[in-house]
Amino acid sequence: MADSSAGLYLISYDIADPKRLSKTHRVLKKQGLPVQYSVFIVVMKRPRLLRLLQALGHLIDEREDDIRCYRLPEYGEIKTLGVQLFPEDVLLFTGGVNRILS
């Protein structure tokens, strides 16, 4: 991915310690959209993403905690089951990444 173009990323975490869990959640909540408690969507350019992941790396204990970041395709198929946590008029990915970046 080019550094100049923004990408869509899914970041999830499993943090053992409640203090580290809370700090991780706060950092991600400032940068992205929570889709579940420990799962966030972020849209950002690669340098900013790398800075975010580095900051998260300083918060965790690598022996106990797990943070994962997945790049999502620009136009992927999304299936959901169950209750949607967002209001009816909020559509996260209609039209792909370009729609939410414009």
Buried (B, 14 or more C-beta within 10 A) or exposed (E): EEEEEBBBBBBBBEBEEEEBBEBBBEBBEEBBBBBEEBBBBBBBBBEBBEEBEEEBEEBBEEEEBEBEBEEBEEEEEEEEEEEEEEEEEEEBBEEBBEEBEE
